[in-house]
Amino acid sequence: MESDPVAASATADVLTGGLKILKDHPLIGRPAELGYRELLISRGRTGYVALYKYEVERDAAIILAIRHQREGGFLFDNGGVSPSTPS
């Protein structure tokens, strides 16, 4: 796996910026499995998908996982969530 600190920093900025919208608009993401939501974060011709849940009682969006749009999906296993990996 290659390492590019400049690209990694730029990606972190894109993700952080994209996630900030949840503070004011926690229900903006599309509905997903098990009552979760998915927020699409654009980056050029592609982007990322953030899986989160909104806790009304706490007025908080809890980020569970982030994956690249080209990855499969999210795996739900034993109460945990992770991006799926190709077999």
C-alpha positions in Angstrom: 0.0 0.0 0.0 1.4 3.4 -1.0 1.6 6.3 1.5 0.9 9.9 0.4 0.7 12.3 3.4 -0.5 15.2 1.3 -3.3 13.2 -0.2 -4.2 11.7 3.2 -4.4 15.2 4.7 -6.6 16.4 1.9 -8.9 13.4 2.3 -9.1 14.0 6.0 -10.1 17.7 5.3 -12.8 16.5 2.8 -14.2 14.0 5.3 -14.2 16.4 8.2 -15.8 19.1 6.1 -18.5 16.7 4.9 -19.3 15.4 8.3 -19.8 18.9 9.8 -23.2 19.2 8.1 -24.5 16.6 10.5 -24.3 19.1 13.3 -27.1 21.2 11.9 -28.8 18.6 9.6 -28.5 15.2 11.3 -31.2 13.6 9.1 -29.7 14.7 5.8 -28.3 11.2 5.1 -30.3 8.6 3.2 -31.9 5.8 5.3 -29.9 2.6 5.6 -30.2 -0.8 7.2 -31.2 -1.2 10.9 -32.3 2.4 11.3 -28.8 3.8 10.4 -28.3 6.5 7.8 -25.6 7.1 5.1 -24.1 10.4 4.3 -22.5 10.8 0.8 -19.3 12.9 0.9 -18.1 13.9 -2.6 -14.5 14.0 -3.6 -13.9 14.7 -7.3 -15.5 12.0 -9.5 -16.1 9.7 -6.5 -16.3 10.0 -2.8 -17.0 8.4 0.6 -20.0 7.0 2.4 -20.3 7.7 6.2 -22.6 5.3 8.1 -24.1 6.9 11.2 -27.0 6.8 13.6 -28.8 9.8 15.0 -29.7 9.7 18.7 -32.6 12.0 19.1 -32.4 12.0 23.0 -28.8 13.3 22.9 -29.3 15.2 19.6 -26.1 13.6 18.4 -25.0 11.9 15.1 -22.7 9.0 15.9 -20.3 8.1 13.1 -20.0 4.3 12.9 -17.8 3.8 9.8 -16.6 5.5 6.6 -15.9 3.7 3.4 -14.9 4.7 -0.2 -17.8 4.6 -2.6 -16.0 2.0 -4.7 -15.9 -0.4 -1.8 -18.8 -3.0 -1.4 -20.9 -1.9 1.5 -21.0 -2.2 5.3 -20.9 -5.4 7.2 -23.1 -5.7 10.3 -21.6 -8.3 12.7 -22.1 -8.9 16.4 -23.3 -5.3 17.0 -20.3 -3.8 15.1 -20.1 -2.3 11.7 -17.2 -2.2 9.2 -16.7 -1.5 5.5 -16.8 -4.8 3.6 -13.8 -5.9 1.7 -13.7 -7.8 -1.6 -13.2 -11.6 -1.3 
